Amino acid sequence: MSTENPTPTSGMQGAPEPHIAHGTPAKPVVQPAEPPRLPRHERNFVALFAPAIVISSAIMQYVGASIAVQLFAAATVGAVAWGRFSIAGIVLAAIRRPKIPWCHPRQAWLTLRAPAAFGLALTTMNVVFYYAISLIHLGTAVALEFLGPVVLAALTGRSIRERVGIGFALAGVFLISWVGVDLSAPGQLLGVLLALFAGLFWALYIWTGRKVSTGASGPDALAIGFCAGALAYLPLAIIGFGPILTDYRLLAMMIGVAVLSSLLPFLLDVLLFKHIPTSTYSLISSLFPATSMLVGVALLGQIPTPGELVGLGCITVAVALARG
């Protein structure tokens, strides 16, 4: 008398059991959770208004920088730069409260590594830039610093349109500021070199910012980055931050600089990093030197020369090409 085998065999028809492999249940594959993304129409909205967002960020930074220059008379340049991003870091960390697994050192290191690198690029850019504007005009420093994003756009951009845009952006920056630099004047050469060095870290800031903004929460990474930079540049505060702490008026100005020059504009940046390509952001950054010229007209009565107006037109073309 034959008996039925309850176990399916390879010769039987029908689909095999999905969780049976050589008699051993297969382990379910856990897919890593992707960071939440905005719906497509909202991402397109962000990309469409990217130039307006960059202009808003630039205006806030320049207003903050004009306040910071006044603080240079009371505290060291490095201390003012340190106060800018350390106060922003304290505020943003208190609001966001980034989750860091301190009980698991390896996991904590993996969580902190990329945001810390992003923060060091950001804060080094700020420190070097503040030393530059203590020696040369703000508009000149911004224009020279922009060469960093131009190089990054050249390395990451692939289309002919983007490369033509790079050419227009370079021409515009040259016409706005570089023509008027007198390297023989005291401190000018050092200021120019510092602005170019800050441009290198501006490019690193964009590159690392794109990575942390697309792979995790951008605001959390920014909070961690601010705090990492504050720790790295703490010696600057020890040397010269005392006068700001002991004067309520100066401390209020320092908080204003932190909010206007770091907290708000860099939050806008991480929004852009998440939704537009690196090369596009780098080209749109040409609006920074152009905005500095317009702010000079509005607040300081500095009438642009014909060459500067042509430069503004070149940058307008570059931004239009970047938007495609």
C-alpha positions in Angstrom: 0.0 0.0 0.0 1.4 3.4 -1.0 1.7 6.3 1.3 1.5 10.0 0.4 4.5 12.2 1.1 3.2 15.5 2.7 6.4 17.3 1.7 6.4 18.9 -1.8 9.1 17.7 -4.1 10.8 19.3 -7.0 8.8 17.1 -9.5 5.4 18.3 -8.3 3.7 21.1 -10.1 2.8 24.4 -8.5 4.9 27.3 -7.1 7.5 26.4 -4.5 7.1 27.7 -1.0 8.6 31.2 -1.0 10.3 30.9 2.4 11.7 27.3 1.9 15.2 27.0 0.5 16.9 23.6 1.0 14.7 23.0 4.0 15.7 26.2 5.8 13.4 29.3 6.0 14.9 32.2 4.2 15.5 35.4 6.2 13.4 38.3 5.1 15.4 41.0 3.4 15.2 44.3 5.2 15.5 47.3 2.8 17.0 50.4 4.3 14.5 53.2 4.8 14.8 56.0 2.4 14.7 59.5 3.7 11.3 61.2 3.2 11.2 63.3 0.0 8.8 66.0 -1.1 6.2 65.1 -3.8 7.4 65.7 -7.3 5.4 68.8 -7.8 6.8 70.3 -4.6 10.4 69.4 -5.7 9.7 71.1 -9.0 8.5 74.2 -7.1 11.7 74.3 -5.1 13.8 74.0 -8.2 11.7 76.7 -10.0 12.3 79.2 -7.2 15.9 78.3 -6.4 17.3 81.6 -7.7 14.8 83.5 -5.4 15.8 81.3 -2.5 19.5 82.0 -3.2 19.0 85.7 -3.4 17.1 85.7 -0.1 19.9 83.7 1.5 22.5 86.2 0.1 20.7 89.2 1.4 20.4 87.8 4.9 24.1 86.8 4.8 25.2 90.3 3.7 23.1 92.1 6.3 24.6 89.8 8.9 28.1 90.4 7.5 27.6 94.2 7.8 26.8 93.7 11.5 29.7 91.4 12.0 32.2 94.0 10.6 31.1 96.4 13.4 31.9 93.7 15.9 35.5 93.4 14.6 36.3 96.6 16.6 35.3 94.9 19.9 36.5 91.3 19.4 38.9 89.4 17.2 37.8 88.3 13.7 38.1 84.6 14.6 35.9 85.1 17.7 33.2 86.7 15.7 33.2 84.0 13.2 33.1 81.4 15.9 30.2 83.1 17.6 28.3 83.1 14.3 28.1 79.3 13.8 28.3 78.2 17.5 25.2 80.2 18.5 23.4 78.9 15.3 24.4 75.4 16.3 23.1 75.7 19.8 19.7 77.1 18.6 19.3 74.5 15.8 20.4 71.6 18.0 17.9 72.7 20.7 15.1 72.8 18.1 15.9 69.6 16.1 17.5 67.4 18.9 19.3 65.1 16.5 19.2 61.4 17.5 22.7 60.1 18.1 23.2 56.6 19.5 25.8 57.5 22.1 25.5 54.0 23.8 26.8 52.4 20.6 30.1 54.1 19.7 30.5 52.6 16.3 26.9 53.6 15.3 27.4 57.0 16.8 30.6 57.5 14.7 28.8 56.4 11.5 26.0 58.9 12.4 28.3 61.8 13.1 31.0 61.3 10.4 29.4 62.9 7.3 27.6 65.7 9.1 30.9 66.6 11.0 32.8 66.8 7.7 30.1 69.0 6.3 30.2 71.2 9.3 34.0 71.5 9.2 33.8 72.6 5.6 31.1 75.1 6.4 32.8 76.6 9.5 36.2 76.8 7.9 34.6 78.6 5.0 33.1 81.1 7.4 36.3 81.7 9.4 38.5 82.2 6.4 35.9 84.4 4.7 35.7 86.7 7.8 39.4 87.2 7.8 39.2 88.0 4.1 36.5 90.7 4.6 38.5 92.3 7.4 41.1 93.1 4.6 39.2 93.6 1.4 35.7 94.8 0.4 32.8 92.5 0.9 31.8 92.4 -2.8 35.3 91.6 -3.9 35.7 88.8 -1.4 32.3 87.3 -2.4 33.2 87.4 -6.1 36.6 85.8 -5.5 35.2 83.2 -3.2 32.7 82.2 -5.9 35.5 80.7 -8.0 35.2 77.6 -5.7 31.7 76.8 -6.8 32.6 77.6 -10.4 35.3 74.9 -10.3 32.9 72.5 -8.7 30.3 73.2 -11.4 32.9 72.5 -14.1 33.8 69.2 -12.5 30.2 68.0 -11.9 28.3 69.6 -14.8 28.0 67.4 -17.9 25.9 69.4 -20.4 27.2 72.0 -22.8 24.6 74.4 -21.4 26.1 74.2 -18.0 29.6 74.8 -19.3 28.5 77.8 -21.3 26.9 79.0 -18.1 30.2 78.6 -16.2 31.8 80.9 -18.8 29.2 83.6 -18.3 29.4 83.3 -14.5 33.2 83.8 -14.6 32.9 86.8 -16.9 30.3 88.3 -14.7 32.3 87.9 -11.5 35.4 89.3 -13.2 33.6 92.4 -14.3 31.9 93.0 -11.0 34.9 92.8 -8.7 38.2 91.5 -9.9 38.8 94.5 -12.2 38.9 96.9 -9.3 41.4 95.0 -7.0 44.7 96.8 -6.3 47.1 94.2 -5.2 49.7 96.7 -4.3 47.5 98.2 -1.5 48.3 97.0 2.1 46.6 93.7 3.0 45.0 93.3 -0.4 47.0 90.4 -1.6 46.5 88.5 1.6 42.8 89.3 1.5 42.5 88.0 -2.1 44.4 84.8 -1.2 42.1 84.2 1.8 39.0 84.8 -0.3 40.2 82.2 -2.8 41.0 79.8 0.0 37.4 80.3 1.4 36.2 79.5 -2.1 37.8 76.1 -1.9 35.8 75.4 1.3 32.7 76.8 -0.3 33.0 74.1 -3.0 33.6 71.4 -0.3 30.6 72.8 1.6 28.4 72.3 -1.5 29.7 68.8 -2.2 29.4 67.5 1.3 26.1 69.3 1.8 24.6 67.6 -1.2 25.6 64.2 0.3 24.2 64.7 3.8 21.0 66.4 2.6 20.1 63.6 0.3 21.1 60.8 2.6 19.7 62.0 5.9 17.8 64.8 7.5 19.5 68.0 6.3 18.6 70.2 9.3 19.8 67.5 11.7 23.1 67.2 9.8 23.4 71.0 9.8 22.9 71.1 13.6 25.6 68.5 14.1 27.9 70.3 11.6 27.6 73.6 13.4 28.4 72.0 16.8 31.4 70.1 15.3 32.8 73.3 13.9 32.2 75.1 17.2 34.3 72.5 19.0 37.1 72.5 16.3 37.4 76.3 16.4 36.9 76.7 20.2 40.5 78.2 20.6 39.3 81.2 18.6 36.6 81.9 21.2 39.0 81.5 24.1 41.3 84.2 22.6 38.8 86.9 21.9 35.1 86.2 22.6 35.1 87.7 26.1 34.2 91.3 25.2 31.0 90.0 23.4 29.9 88.0 26.4 30.2 90.9 28.8 28.3 93.4 26.7 24.6 92.9 26.2 24.5 95.1 23.1 27.4 93.2 21.5 25.9 89.9 22.4 22.6 90.9 20.8 24.4 91.9 17.7 26.3 88.5 17.7 23.0 86.6 18.0 21.6 88.7 15.0 24.7 87.7 13.0 24.3 84.0 13.9 20.6 84.0 12.8 21.0 86.1 9.7 24.4 84.8 8.4 24.2 81.1 9.5 21.0 79.7 10.8 18.5 80.9 8.2 20.6 80.9 5.0 22.2 77.5 5.6 18.7 76.0 6.3 17.7 77.3 2.9 20.8 75.7 1.4 20.1 72.2 2.7 16.6 72.5 1.2 18.2 73.3 -2.2 20.9 70.6 -1.8 18.2 68.0 -1.5 16.3 69.0 -4.7 18.7 70.4 -7.3 21.9 69.0 -8.7 25.3 70.1 -7.4 26.3 71.7 -10.7 23.0 73.7 -10.8 23.4 75.0 -7.3 27.0 75.9 -8.0 26.0 78.0 -11.0 23.1 79.7 -9.2 25.6 80.7 -6.5 26.8 83.3 -9.0 23.9 85.3 -7.6 25.9 85.9 -4.4 28.4 88.4 -5.9 25.6 90.0 -8.0 23.5 90.4 -4.9 26.4 92.0 -3.1 26.6 94.6 -5.8 22.9 95.4 -5.6 23.0 95.5 -1.8 25.9 98.1 -2.2 23.6 100.2 -4.4 20.6 100.0 -2.0 22.3 100.4 1.4 25.7 102.1 0.7 24.8 104.2 -2.4 27.6 102.6 -4.4 26.7 103.2 -8.1 27.8 100.4 -10.3 30.1 101.1 -13.3 29.1 100.1 -16.8 31.4 97.1 -16.6 29.6 95.9 -13.4 26.2 96.2 -15.1 27.5 94.1 -17.9 28.8 91.6 -15.3 25.3 91.5 -13.7 23.9 90.7 -17.2 26.4 87.9 -17.6 25.4 86.3 -14.3 21.7 86.6 -15.2 22.5 84.6 -18.4 24.4 82.0 -16.3 21.5 81.5 -13.9 19.1 81.2 -16.8 21.3 78.5 -18.3 21.6 76.7 -15.0 17.8 76.6 -14.7 17.6 75.1 -18.2 
